Amino acid sequence: MVDKTTKKPPQSSSGVVLDDAKVDELVRDIEDDATEWGEVLPREEWPTRGRGRPSLTGNASQSPRVSFRLEPEVRDRAAERADREGKSLSALAREALEEYLAS
């Protein structure tokens, strides 16, 4: 069963653990660079992107959703497997369904 009380600290895409000390270091670096560049960019000029995760279809449309129920033990085993493989539960489920449909 997955222990839901202990969370792993987030990691960057390169695997760097983003604990409080690392986040503080990165913020200081960004702030130092910003002062070297001159004026700070006003908030209204910050680049923006849409809300939520990017669409899986590759365009601006919303990806279709599928929802279903599982027994808790199956969900826990899937979460453990996803964690071992370094992916989300959704990614694991997507891959499993695609593999099943391809056979």
C-alpha positions in Angstrom: 0.0 0.0 0.0 1.3 3.5 -0.8 2.1 5.7 2.2 0.3 8.9 1.4 1.7 10.8 4.4 5.3 11.0 3.1 5.8 13.1 0.0 8.9 13.2 -2.0 10.2 16.7 -2.7 9.6 17.8 -6.3 12.4 17.4 -8.8 13.4 19.3 -11.9 13.3 17.6 -15.3 17.0 16.9 -14.9 16.5 15.3 -11.5 17.6 18.1 -9.2 15.7 17.9 -5.9 13.9 21.2 -5.4 13.9 21.5 -1.6 13.6 24.9 0.1 17.4 25.6 0.0 17.6 24.9 -3.8 14.5 27.0 -4.5 16.0 29.9 -2.5 19.3 29.5 -4.4 17.5 29.6 -7.8 15.4 32.6 -6.8 18.6 34.5 -5.7 20.2 33.6 -9.1 17.2 34.9 -11.0 17.0 38.1 -8.9 20.8 38.7 -9.4 20.4 38.2 -13.2 17.4 40.5 -13.3 19.4 43.3 -11.6 22.2 42.8 -14.1 19.8 43.2 -17.0 18.5 46.5 -15.7 14.8 47.2 -15.0 12.5 44.5 -13.9 9.8 43.5 -16.4 6.4 44.8 -15.3 4.0 42.0 -14.4 1.6 42.9 -17.2 4.4 42.1 -19.6 5.2 38.7 -18.2 4.7 35.9 -20.7 1.5 33.9 -20.1 0.2 30.6 -21.2 -3.2 28.9 -20.8 -4.4 27.4 -17.6 -4.0 23.7 -16.9 -1.8 21.1 -18.5 -1.0 21.2 -22.3 -3.4 19.3 -24.5 -2.4 15.8 -25.5 -3.7 16.5 -29.0 -1.0 19.0 -29.8 -3.3 21.9 -30.5 -5.3 24.2 -28.3 -8.3 21.9 -28.0 -9.0 20.1 -24.7 -7.9 16.5 -24.4 -10.8 14.0 -23.9 -11.0 12.6 -20.4 -11.9 9.1 -19.3 -12.7 8.3 -15.7 -13.3 4.9 -14.0 -13.3 3.4 -10.5 -10.7 0.9 -9.2 -10.4 -1.2 -6.1 -8.0 0.6 -3.6 -5.4 -2.2 -3.8 -5.2 -1.9 -7.6 -4.9 1.9 -7.5 -2.2 1.6 -4.8 -0.2 -0.9 -6.9 -0.6 1.3 -10.0 0.6 4.3 -8.0 3.6 2.4 -6.8 4.5 1.3 -10.3 4.1 4.8 -11.7 6.3 6.1 -8.9 9.0 3.5 -9.6 8.9 4.4 -13.3 9.0 8.2 -12.6 5.7 9.0 -14.2 2.2 10.1 -13.2 -0.6 7.7 -12.6 -2.4 9.2 -15.6 0.6 8.5 -17.9 0.9 4.9 -16.7 -2.9 4.4 -17.3 -2.7 6.0 -20.8 0.3 3.8 -21.7 -1.4 0.6 -20.4 -4.6 1.3 -22.3 -2.7 2.1 -25.5 -0.7 -1.1 -25.2 -3.9 -3.1 -24.5 -5.6 -1.6 -27.6 -2.6 -2.2 -29.8 -2.6 -6.0 -29.1 
